[in-house]
Amino acid sequence: DNLPADVRNQVSDGLIDYAISGRGDVKRLSGRDGYRLRIGRYRVIFDEDRTTILAIYIGKRETTTYSRS
């Protein structure tokens, strides 16, 4: 709810596109479980299994983005 509406729509569209097609700027995280999806200046840290994508963190890219526990 804290994301601007346009960013919320971009993130939603990016996650849906990845879920359907597997496309997107996605990398496996090193040193922890999960993946990173880049959507403009924002990052979605997520985990997935065969049927579900669970967004763990959504936020603007900063130096601390990947150091969350």
C-alpha positions in Angstrom: 0.0 0.0 0.0 3.0 2.3 0.4 4.0 2.1 -3.2 2.7 4.8 -5.7 -0.2 3.4 -7.8 1.9 3.5 -11.0 4.7 1.5 -9.4 2.2 -0.9 -7.9 0.8 -1.5 -11.4 4.3 -2.0 -12.9 5.2 -4.5 -10.2 2.0 -6.4 -10.6 2.4 -6.5 -14.4 6.0 -7.6 -14.0 5.1 -10.4 -11.6 2.2 -11.6 -13.8 4.5 -11.6 -16.9 7.1 -13.6 -15.1 4.5 -16.1 -13.7 3.0 -16.6 -17.2 6.1 -16.6 -19.4 9.2 -16.8 -17.2 10.4 -13.5 -18.8 11.9 -10.7 -16.8 15.2 -9.6 -15.3 15.4 -12.4 -12.6 18.5 -13.6 -10.8 18.9 -16.1 -8.0 20.1 -14.5 -4.8 23.5 -15.5 -3.6 23.9 -16.3 0.1 20.2 -16.8 0.7 17.2 -18.5 -0.8 15.0 -16.7 -3.3 15.2 -14.6 -6.4 15.3 -11.0 -7.4 13.1 -9.5 -10.1 14.1 -6.0 -11.4 11.3 -3.7 -12.4 12.8 -0.3 -13.2 14.3 1.2 -10.0 12.3 -1.3 -7.9 13.2 -4.8 -6.8 11.0 -7.7 -5.9 12.6 -10.3 -3.6 10.6 -13.5 -4.0 10.5 -17.2 -3.6 8.6 -19.7 -5.8 7.5 -23.2 -6.0 5.6 -25.0 -8.8 2.3 -23.1 -8.2 3.1 -20.0 -6.2 5.2 -16.9 -6.3 5.6 -15.3 -2.8 6.8 -11.7 -2.8 8.9 -11.2 0.3 10.0 -7.6 -0.3 9.1 -4.9 -2.8 11.1 -1.7 -2.7 13.3 0.8 -4.4 16.8 -0.4 -5.1 19.1 0.9 -2.4 22.4 -0.3 -1.0 20.5 -2.3 1.7 18.0 -4.0 -0.5 19.7 -7.4 -0.5 20.9 -7.4 3.1 17.5 -7.9 4.6 17.1 -11.0 6.7 
